Amino acid sequence: MMLRARSSTLAVFMIALVVVASPAHAYLQLTTSANGQTVTLRWGTTPVRWFATDRGVPGVTASDFQRAVERGFATWEAVPTAAIRFAFAGFTSAEPFDEDGVSAIGFLSRPELERVLGATGFVVDTITGEIVESDIFFNSSFAWSTAAGGEAGRFDLQSVATHEIGHFLGLGHSALGETELQPGGARRVLASGAVMFPIAFGTANTADRELQADDIAGVSDLYPDGNFRATTGAARGRVRLGGRGLLGAHVVAFNPRTGASIAGFALSNDGDFEIAGLAPGPHVIRVEPLDDADIASFFSVGSIDINFRAAFYERLFIAPAGGVGEHFDVTVQPK
């Protein structure tokens, strides 16, 4: 993620989705710093207006593109516990990232970004955290498809759009996924538990058209509807290693009744974490190192310790409806 100041109150940054050579869970909200405090990025008013660029690519017309992106927006809008709405405002000749007050979504040719399928950029009011403009580009150096069932040799536009729209909303990457490191540094995705996992599936795969529990919890926490917080619970605690807090540890809450995994990160030097949006009832808590994707996909700091063994909290955590459960510590051991 790159951040640069544009004026005293606005900032611009970009976050990208990457692809690996072979087909490839915590929600993380995007934040910025203002007056010594951390503020969460979000849209202040809805519906959020967006424009589609008026240029297609081989195999995808401008109208095909607009409809696929609109389906991606509709997927997030359909979450019953989130209050966020969108409005397609028309086609535009503007380019994504023009910083012109228009939230433009379209193709750009970026062959030098040989592993980047798409990226989302923001203009943000750094005093309030309100998103002023957000653009998305899809790299036309790759082959794309809007076919209902996917298409061999082409990436599914709706799936990648659904991921990028998560960023458009203010969500960062999820670490709910498992990969296998390949010779040369590439990663093969073995499993994914969130649309917001930072490494894409391969061509013809349409799995990321559908949100998973972690994605739903993330958007609901960021834009809660009237009863989301009253009907779900939160887990709060600390991750400890050798008597100190563990910044960046990945903490997963697994619901054995539903099979849903929702997760969070330890986001302070004391190892403090909170996972919201949990269904009331028992959960298994697991702490693991952030080692299935590049750390830079999640954090801009360089002091994330991944040299520890995964561990479980020794008891079932009971999430209460409308509140936070008993605070607890999880102690992990070095590798």
TORSESE-275869 format. One line per 5 residues: number of its first residue (from 1); their letters; for each residue x, y, z of N, C-alpha, C. Coordinates in steps of 0.02 Angstrom, whole numbers, plus 50000, padded with zeros to 5 digits. Example, Ala and Ser with C-alpha at 12.3 -4.5 7.8 and 13.67 -1.06 7.14 Angstrom:
1) AS) 50660/49716/50390/50615/49775/50390/50660/49835/50390; 50642/49888/50354/50684/49947/50357/50645/50002/50394
//
This chain:
1) MMLRA) 50042/49941/50000/50000/50000/50000/50044/50062/50000; 50028/50111/49957/50067/50172/49953/50024/50230/49974; 50050/50274/50015/50012/50332/50039/50053/50394/50026; 50021/50445/49998/50055/50508/49989/50006/50565/50000; 50029/50619/50028/49985/50675/50042/49970/50714/49978
6) RSSTL) 49909/50737/49970/49892/50779/49914/49879/50851/49936; 49853/50859/49996/49843/50926/50025/49839/50917/50100; 49821/50969/50135/49819/50965/50208/49765/50918/50233; 49713/50905/50192/49659/50862/50216/49647/50801/50173; 49680/50796/50116/49667/50739/50072/49730/50697/50063
11) AVFMI) 49719/50632/50055/49774/50586/50041/49752/50538/49988; 49801/50510/49952/49788/50463/49898/49827/50400/49912; 49796/50341/49905/49835/50279/49909/49802/50225/49868; 49839/50170/49859/49816/50116/49814/49830/50049/49847; 49785/50001/49835/49794/49933/49860/49778/49885/49803
16) ALVVV) 49816/49831/49795/49812/49790/49735/49797/49717/49751; 49766/49684/49702/49756/49611/49703/49807/49580/49656; 49840/49528/49680/49892/49496/49639/49871/49427/49617; 49906/49402/49567/49894/49335/49541/49959/49296/49545; 49954/49231/49558/50014/49189/49560/50013/49143/49499
21) ASPAH) 50069/49110/49488/50075/49068/49428/50024/49011/49429; 50012/48982/49487/49962/48929/49493/49897/48957/49522; 49839/48924/49508/49777/48949/49536/49784/48959/49613; 49767/49009/49631/49770/49023/49702/49700/49009/49738; 49599/49195/50350/49532/49222/50349/49533/49275/50403
26) AYLQL) 49520/49348/50458/49524/49417/50479/49504/49467/50427; 49454/49502/50441/49443/49561/50399/49482/49618/50428; 49505/49662/50385/49548/49717/50405/49520/49780/50373; 49504/49829/50414/49478/49892/50388/49536/49939/50374; 49530/49977/50318/49582/50024/50300/49578/50086/50344
31) TTSAN) 49635/50112/50364/49637/50170/50408/49689/50220/50383; 49685/50280/50409/49736/50331/50398/49745/50369/50463; 49798/50408/50467/49814/50445/50528/49794/50517/50520; 49762/50545/50571/49741/50615/50570/49747/50643/50640; 49786/50697/50646/49795/50730/50710/49816/50682/50766
36) GQTVT) 49861/50636/50748/49886/50589/50798/49840/50532/50814; 49783/50527/50779/49736/50473/50792/49724/50432/50729; 49704/50370/50738/49688/50327/50682/49614/50331/50666; 49598/50347/50603/49528/50351/50582/49515/50299/50529; 49455/50270/50529/49437/50217/50482/49409/50248/50418
41) LRWGT) 49431/50221/50361/49407/50244/50296/49337/50216/50283; 49292/50259/50263/49225/50238/50245/49191/50293/50206; 49140/50274/50168/49099/50324/50134/49051/50355/50184; 49041/50421/50179/48999/50455/50227/48926/50457/50208; 48911/50458/50143/48842/50460/50120/48830/50407/50067
46) TPVRW) 48769/50384/50062/48751/50336/50010/48687/50361/49975; 48672/50340/49915/48711/50290/49877/48777/50318/49852; 48827/50275/49847/48891/50294/49820/48888/50290/49744; 48902/50345/49710/48898/50347/49637/48964/50324/49606; 48958/50283/49554/49017/50259/49519/49005/50261/49443
51) FATDR) 49059/50268/49406/49057/50271/49334/49098/50215/49304; 49075/50188/49248/49114/50138/49210/49146/50173/49151; 49209/50157/49137/49241/50186/49078/49209/50157/49016; 49212/50196/48962/49175/50178/48901/49217/50138/48852; 49267/50100/48878/49310/50061/48834/49313/49989/48859
56) GVPGV) 49304/49942/48814/49310/49871/48831/49379/49845/48812; 49385/49779/48814/49446/49744/48793/49424/49683/48752; 49469/49649/48718/49448/49590/48680/49409/49540/48722; 49349/49524/48701/49307/49476/48736/49260/49508/48787; 49269/49572/48803/49227/49606/48852/49211/49676/48826
61) TASDF) 49149/49688/48807/49129/49755/48785/49120/49801/48845; 49114/49866/48833/49103/49913/48887/49038/49897/48925; 48986/49876/48888/48923/49857/48921/48930/49793/48962; 48966/49743/48934/48980/49682/48972/49016/49699/49037; 49066/49742/49032/49105/49763/49090/49061/49796/49142
66) QRAVE) 49020/49843/49121/48977/49879/49168/48930/49831/49205; 48902/49784/49169/48855/49737/49200/48890/49691/49250; 48951/49669/49234/48987/49625/49280/49006/49662/49343; 49029/49724/49336/49046/49764/49395/48984/49778/49436; 48929/49793/49403/48866/49806/49439/48844/49745/49479
71) RGFAT) 48856/49685/49452/48839/49624/49491/48884/49619/49552; 48947/49640/49546/48992/49640/49604/48967/49688/49658; 48946/49748/49638/48918/49795/49686/48855/49766/49719; 48813/49734/49679/48750/49706/49705/48764/49652/49758; 48818/49615/49750/48836/49563/49798/48848/49593/49867
76) WEAVP) 48885/49648/49870/48898/49681/49934/48835/49716/49960; 48797/49745/49916/48736/49781/49936/48684/49733/49965; 48686/49669/49945/48636/49621/49966/48648/49594/50037; 48704/49611/50068/48718/49587/50136/48664/49616/50182; 48623/49575/50215/48566/49601/50253/48585/49640/50315
81) TAAIR) 48646/49629/50340/48667/49663/50402/48711/49724/50389; 48714/49746/50326/48754/49805/50308/48710/49856/50274; 48721/49920/50290/48682/49974/50261/48727/50014/50214; 48736/49990/50153/48775/50025/50102/48740/50016/50035; 48737/50071/49997/48703/50069/49933/48746/50102/49879
86) FAFAG) 48736/50082/49816/48775/50107/49760/48729/50128/49704; 48755/50172/49661/48716/50193/49603/48763/50201/49543; 48748/50165/49489/48785/50173/49428/48765/50240/49397; 48816/50283/49386/48802/50352/49364/48813/50362/49289; 48835/50309/49254/48844/50315/49182/48915/50298/49159
91) FTSAE) 48925/50301/49095/48991/50289/49066/49031/50353/49064; 49097/50347/49066/49141/50405/49067/49203/50392/49024; 49230/50445/48997/49294/50440/48961/49352/50451/49008; 49338/50467/49072/49391/50478/49121/49429/50413/49135; 49492/50419/49152/49532/50361/49170/49530/50350/49245
96) PFDED) 49533/50286/49267/49543/50275/49339/49606/50309/49363; 49604/50337/49423/49659/50371/49457/49674/50440/49428; 49625/50470/49395/49634/50539/49371/49628/50590/49427; 49603/50570/49485/49592/50615/49542/49551/50676/49521; 49492/50662/49493/49450/50713/49464/49382/50719/49498
101) GVSAI) 49374/50686/49555/49310/50686/49590/49261/50635/49564; 49281/50597/49513/49239/50545/49483/49265/50476/49503; 49223/50435/49532/49243/50367/49549/49237/50324/49486; 49292/50319/49450/49293/50285/49385/49320/50214/49392; 49288/50167/49359/49307/50097/49360/49316/50074/49288
106) GFLSR) 49375/50047/49272/49386/50026/49203/49452/49992/49193; 49467/49977/49130/49529/49943/49111/49585/49994/49100; 49645/49973/49119/49707/50009/49102/49758/49956/49081; 49800/49973/49034/49854/49927/49014/49915/49941/49056; 49932/49894/49099/49990/49901/49143/50032/49837/49138
111) PELER) 50064/49825/49081/50102/49763/49072/50161/49756/49120; 50186/49813/49145/50242/49809/49193/50220/49780/49260; 50155/49782/49275/50127/49752/49336/50107/49680/49321; 50156/49638/49312/50143/49572/49283/50107/49525/49329; 50100/49542/49393/50063/49499/49440/50001/49534/49468
116) VLGAT) 49985/49593/49444/49929/49632/49471/49869/49628/49424; 49816/49597/49447/49754/49593/49407/49715/49658/49411; 49714/49689/49470/49676/49750/49479/49698/49786/49541; 49679/49848/49547/49697/49888/49606/49645/49941/49617; 49639/49962/49680/49591/50013/49700/49628/50071/49732
121) GFVVD) 49611/50131/49711/49642/50191/49739/49590/50235/49772; 49613/50278/49817/49568/50320/49855/49594/50392/49857; 49547/50438/49860/49559/50505/49886/49519/50510/49950; 49554/50527/50005/49524/50522/50072/49532/50588/50109; 49479/50607/50144/49484/50662/50192/49517/50635/50255
126) TITGE) 49578/50656/50268/49616/50626/50324/49595/50653/50391; 49550/50701/50393/49523/50725/50457/49466/50680/50480; 49422/50663/50434/49363/50624/50452/49369/50550/50434; 49416/50534/50389/49419/50466/50363/49369/50452/50308; 49331/50503/50287/49281/50493/50235/49315/50485/50167
131) IVESD) 49293/50435/50129/49317/50425/50061/49284/50477/50016; 49324/50514/49979/49299/50566/49935/49291/50539/49864; 49338/50496/49844/49337/50466/49777/49373/50400/49782; 49349/50351/49743/49384/50286/49740/49380/50261/49668; 49437/50244/49641/49442/50218/49573/49468/50146/49574
136) IFFNS) 49447/50107/49525/49470/50038/49518/49494/50028/49446; 49553/49997/49439/49573/49978/49372/49583/49903/49368; 49569/49875/49309/49581/49805/49293/49635/49804/49239; 49684/49763/49249/49743/49763/49205/49726/49727/49139; 49722/49766/49085/49703/49737/49020/49759/49696/48989
141) SFAWS) 49816/49690/49023/49869/49645/49000/49850/49572/49011; 49799/49560/49052/49773/49493/49062/49711/49483/49018; 49693/49420/49005/49632/49404/48969/49574/49399/49018; 49517/49430/49000/49460/49435/49045/49397/49403/49014; 49351/49384/49058/49289/49354/49036/49231/49375/49081
146) TAAGG) 49172/49381/49051/49111/49391/49091/49062/49333/49080; 49086/49277/49055/49044/49218/49043/49013/49194/49108; 48952/49171/49105/48915/49150/49165/48952/49097/49205; 48982/49049/49170/49016/48994/49204/49091/48999/49204; 49118/49058/49188/49190/49065/49181/49213/49042/49112
151) EAGRF) 49276/49055/49096/49301/49039/49030/49374/49020/49034; 49393/48964/49005/49461/48939/49009/49510/48991/48983; 49564/48999/49020/49617/49045/48999/49604/49118/49012; 49546/49134/49043/49529/49204/49056/49508/49212/49129; 49526/49269/49158/49507/49284/49227/49435/49309/49230
156) DLQSV) 49399/49289/49281/49329/49307/49289/49324/49378/49315; 49297/49422/49274/49293/49493/49292/49251/49505/49354; 49194/49471/49359/49149/49483/49416/49183/49463/49482; 49221/49409/49482/49256/49387/49543/49307/49439/49565; 49348/49463/49519/49399/49512/49537/49366/49578/49555
161) ATHEI) 49311/49596/49520/49276/49657/49537/49247/49654/49608; 49221/49597/49628/49194/49589/49695/49248/49601/49748; 49307/49574/49735/49364/49587/49781/49381/49661/49783; 49389/49692/49725/49410/49762/49724/49356/49808/49754; 49293/49790/49746/49240/49831/49776/49243/49827/49852
166) GHFLG) 49267/49771/49879/49279/49768/49951/49328/49822/49973; 49381/49832/49934/49428/49887/49949/49393/49954/49940; 49355/49962/49885/49316/50022/49871/49275/50043/49932; 49249/49994/49968/49209/50007/50028/49251/50027/50088; 49316/50010/50088/49359/50025/50145/49387/49964/50180
171) LGHSA) 49377/49905/50151/49404/49844/50181/49474/49829/50155; 49518/49807/50199/49584/49783/50179/49581/49709/50163; 49640/49679/50160/49643/49608/50143/49628/49563/50203; 49600/49507/50188/49588/49454/50238/49645/49403/50233; 49663/49375/50289/49715/49323/50290/49686/49253/50295
176) LGETE) 49621/49246/50282/49590/49180/50286/49602/49142/50221; 49658/49111/50217/49675/49071/50159/49737/49031/50175; 49749/48981/50135/49808/48938/50144/49842/48929/50078; 49908/48941/50078/49946/48935/50016/50006/48890/50026; 50034/48869/49971/50094/48827/49972/50148/48863/49930
181) LQPGG) 50206/48875/49962/50260/48910/49928/50291/48865/49875; 50299/48893/49815/50325/48856/49758/50397/48879/49743; 50435/48839/49707/50502/48861/49687/50498/48927/49649; 50543/48972/49665/50543/49037/49633/50502/49089/49670; 50469/49070/49725/50433/49118/49767/50359/49125/49753
186) ARRVL) 50333/49092/49702/50261/49095/49689/50224/49053/49742; 50159/49066/49748/50118/49028/49796/50059/48995/49760; 50046/48933/49778/49987/48898/49754/49935/48899/49808; 49875/48924/49791/49822/48930/49840/49790/48861/49852; 49790/48840/49915/49759/48776/49933/49686/48786/49955
191) ASGAV) 49672/48842/49987/49605/48856/50012/49599/48931/50024; 49538/48955/50020/49525/49026/50033/49460/49032/50071; 49461/49072/50124/49402/49081/50166/49372/49150/50161; 49392/49190/50110/49365/49257/50103/49378/49283/50033; 49330/49320/50006/49341/49355/49943/49400/49403/49948
196) MFPIA) 49411/49430/50009/49462/49480/50018/49532/49451/50030; 49541/49386/50019/49609/49358/50021/49649/49390/49965; 49713/49408/49976/49749/49450/49928/49775/49415/49866; 49771/49350/49862/49795/49313/49804/49735/49284/49768; 49731/49296/49703/49673/49275/49664/49676/49201/49646
201) FGTAN) 49617/49172/49635/49613/49107/49603/49635/49113/49530; 49643/49056/49498/49666/49056/49429/49611/49071/49379; 49627/49065/49315/49579/49079/49262/49520/49031/49266; 49463/49054/49242/49400/49017/49237/49366/49005/49305; 49398/49025/49360/49370/49013/49426/49323/49069/49445
206) TADRE) 49261/49052/49465/49210/49103/49482/49193/49102/49556; 49232/49069/49598/49215/49060/49669/49207/49127/49706; 49247/49176/49686/49246/49239/49723/49190/49286/49703; 49141/49260/49667/49080/49299/49657/49037/49300/49719; 49048/49252/49764/49007/49245/49825/49047/49264/49886
211) LQADD) 49018/49307/49929/49051/49326/49991/49050/49268/50041; 49100/49268/50085/49103/49219/50139/49093/49255/50206; 49091/49216/50260/49072/49244/50325/49117/49302/50346; 49182/49297/50331/49228/49350/50351/49214/49415/50313; 49199/49409/50249/49182/49468/50209/49119/49501/50235
216) IAGVS) 49069/49460/50251/49005/49486/50275/49013/49521/50342; 49053/49492/50386/49065/49524/50450/49102/49590/50441; 49149/49592/50394/49188/49652/50383/49145/49710/50360; 49104/49700/50308/49064/49755/50282/49009/49773/50332; 48983/49724/50370/48931/49738/50419/48959/49779/50477
221) DLYPD) 49020/49766/50496/49051/49805/50550/49066/49876/50528; 49084/49884/50464/49101/49950/50438/49039/49992/50424; 48985/49959/50399/48922/49994/50384/48864/49955/50416; 48860/49954/50482/48810/49911/50515/48739/49936/50503; 48693/49887/50494/48623/49906/50491/48597/49911/50563
226) GNFRA) 48531/49919/50570/48504/49934/50635/48515/49882/50689; 48519/49816/50670/48524/49766/50722/48587/49723/50720; 48635/49741/50677/48695/49699/50671/48731/49693/50738; 48745/49748/50770/48784/49746/50832/48742/49720/50891; 48677/49725/50886/48634/49700/50939/48627/49624/50937
231) TTGAA) 48637/49595/50878/48625/49523/50870/48689/49482/50862; 48746/49515/50861/48810/49479/50857/48855/49498/50915; 48906/49459/50926/48952/49471/50981/49023/49481/50957; 49066/49496/51004/49136/49509/50987/49182/49473/51037; 49240/49454/51011/49293/49424/51053/49349/49476/51060
236) RGRVR) 49373/49484/51120/49426/49533/51132/49478/49501/51178; 49542/49511/51160/49595/49482/51201/49663/49506/51180; 49715/49467/51200/49784/49484/51183/49820/49420/51163; 49868/49429/51118/49913/49374/51099/49981/49389/51130; 50009/49339/51165/50071/49349/51202/50124/49299/51178
241) LGGRG) 50186/49323/51174/50243/49280/51157/50300/49300/51202; 50321/49254/51245/50377/49267/51290/50366/49327/51334; 50304/49337/51358/50290/49391/51403/50278/49459/51370; 50278/49461/51304/50266/49524/51269/50207/49516/51221; 50179/49572/51201/50126/49571/51152/50153/49554/51083
246) LLGAH) 50109/49527/51040/50130/49504/50973/50090/49542/50921; 50120/49593/50892/50088/49633/50841/50081/49593/50776; 50022/49594/50745/50011/49564/50680/49992/49490/50681; 49985/49460/50740/49963/49391/50743/49892/49386/50715; 49879/49331/50679/49813/49320/50648/49771/49277/50695
251) VVAFN) 49712/49303/50714/49670/49269/50763/49604/49250/50729; 49588/49185/50729/49530/49160/50694/49479/49132/50744; 49417/49153/50736/49362/49126/50776/49321/49079/50732; 49321/49015/50749/49285/48965/50709/49222/48944/50746; 49166/48947/50711/49102/48927/50740/49089/48854/50722
256) PRTGA) 49093/48807/50770/49084/48736/50753/49014/48718/50732; 48965/48760/50749/48896/48746/50730/48884/48762/50657; 48909/48819/50633/48896/48842/50565/48954/48828/50518; 49014/48816/50545/49073/48807/50504/49104/48872/50480; 49078/48929/50504/49102/48995/50482/49165/49015/50519
261) SIAGF) 49212/49045/50483/49272/49073/50514/49272/49149/50503; 49281/49186/50558/49288/49258/50555/49350/49274/50596; 49390/49322/50572/49454/49331/50604/49473/49403/50611; 49527/49415/50647/49554/49482/50657/49628/49477/50667; 49660/49534/50675/49732/49537/50688/49744/49570/50755
266) ALSND) 49799/49551/50787/49824/49588/50844/49854/49653/50817; 49823/49709/50833/49840/49772/50800/49874/49822/50845; 49904/49799/50900/49943/49844/50942/50006/49808/50965; 50053/49846/50990/50115/49815/51016/50102/49773/51078; 50045/49782/51109/50026/49741/51166/49992/49677/51145
271) GDFEI) 49982/49668/51080/49950/49607/51055/49874/49608/51060; 49843/49666/51067/49771/49671/51075/49735/49656/51009; 49680/49619/51014/49639/49605/50955/49565/49609/50974; 49523/49619/50923/49451/49614/50931/49422/49587/50867; 49377/49538/50872/49343/49509/50814/49268/49520/50825
276) AGLAP) 49238/49561/50783/49166/49576/50789/49127/49534/50739; 49061/49536/50746/49017/49502/50699/49009/49428/50711; 49023/49403/50771/49017/49332/50785/48946/49313/50803; 48922/49257/50777/48856/49232/50797/48859/49213/50871; 48807/49228/50910/48808/49210/50981/48819/49135/50990
281) GPHVI) 48862/49118/51037/48875/49048/51051/48949/49033/51052; 48967/48968/51055/49036/48948/51064/49077/48954/51000; 49141/48971/51009/49189/48976/50954/49257/48947/50976; 49290/48916/50929/49360/48894/50939/49405/48951/50916; 49453/48971/50958/49499/49026/50943/49567/48998/50926
286) RVEPL) 49592/49016/50868/49659/48994/50846/49700/49054/50828; 49763/49054/50851/49811/49108/50834/49865/49078/50790; 49881/49112/50735/49930/49086/50687/49972/49143/50659; 50031/49126/50634/50072/49178/50602/50045/49197/50534; 50061/49257/50512/50039/49283/50448/50089/49261/50395
291) DDADI) 50083/49198/50372/50134/49170/50328/50108/49139/50264; 50045/49156/50245/50017/49128/50183/50011/49180/50128; 50038/49240/50139/50040/49292/50088/50092/49343/50112; 50110/49388/50068/50159/49439/50085/50132/49483/50141; 50174/49495/50192/50154/49538/50248/50133/49607/50223
296) ASFFS) 50167/49631/50171/50153/49698/50144/50082/49703/50116; 50049/49646/50104/49980/49647/50081/49932/49668/50137; 49956/49667/50199/49914/49680/50257/49938/49741/50297; 50004/49746/50306/50031/49798/50350/50087/49836/50316; 50091/49901/50332/50146/49942/50305/50206/49943/50351
301) VGSID) 50199/49917/50412/50256/49914/50459/50297/49852/50445; 50360/49854/50464/50405/49798/50448/50422/49753/50507; 50387/49761/50564/50407/49725/50624/50356/49671/50643; 50326/49639/50593/50278/49585/50606/50316/49520/50617; 50307/49489/50675/50341/49428/50694/50299/49368/50671
306) INFRA) 50327/49326/50628/50291/49265/50608/50328/49202/50632; 50377/49212/50675/50418/49156/50698/50389/49125/50762; 50327/49102/50757/50296/49069/50814/50250/49014/50789; 50233/48968/50834/50190/48912/50817/50117/48929/50828; 50074/48904/50785/50002/48914/50794/49980/48884/50860
311) AFYER) 49930/48914/50891/49906/48891/50956/49831/48904/50961; 49798/48864/51003/49727/48871/51017/49717/48899/51087; 49665/48940/51096/49644/48959/51163/49617/48895/51196; 49636/48885/51259/49622/48820/51291/49548/48808/51307; 49505/48858/51300/49434/48850/51314/49394/48874/51254
316) LFIAP) 49332/48851/51250/49286/48879/51201/49269/48951/51221; 49270/48995/51173/49249/49064/51185/49174/49070/51170; 49136/49098/51216/49064/49106/51207/49050/49179/51188; 49028/49189/51126/49011/49256/51103/48941/49275/51128; 48934/49331/51163/48867/49352/51185/48832/49393/51131
321) AGGVG) 48767/49393/51130/48730/49435/51084/48733/49507/51107; 48755/49551/51063/48755/49623/51078/48808/49646/51125; 48862/49609/51131/48914/49630/51178/48981/49596/51164; 49028/49607/51210/49095/49579/51205/49103/49527/51259; 49129/49469/51240/49138/49416/51289/49196/49430/51336
326) EHFDV) 49208/49383/51381/49261/49390/51430/49329/49398/51396; 49367/49448/51417/49434/49461/51390/49479/49402/51407; 49521/49381/51359/49564/49324/51370/49630/49333/51334; 49681/49298/51358/49747/49298/51327/49759/49230/51294; 49795/49232/51238/49820/49171/51206/49896/49177/51203
331) TVQPK) 49930/49128/51233/50004/49128/51233/50029/49080/51181; 50075/49103/51138/50104/49061/51086/50178/49051/51102; 50206/49000/51069/50275/48982/51081/50317/48994/51018; 50380/49013/51025/50422/49023/50966/50433/48958/50929; 50448/48962/50864/50463/48903/50825/50531/48875/50844
//
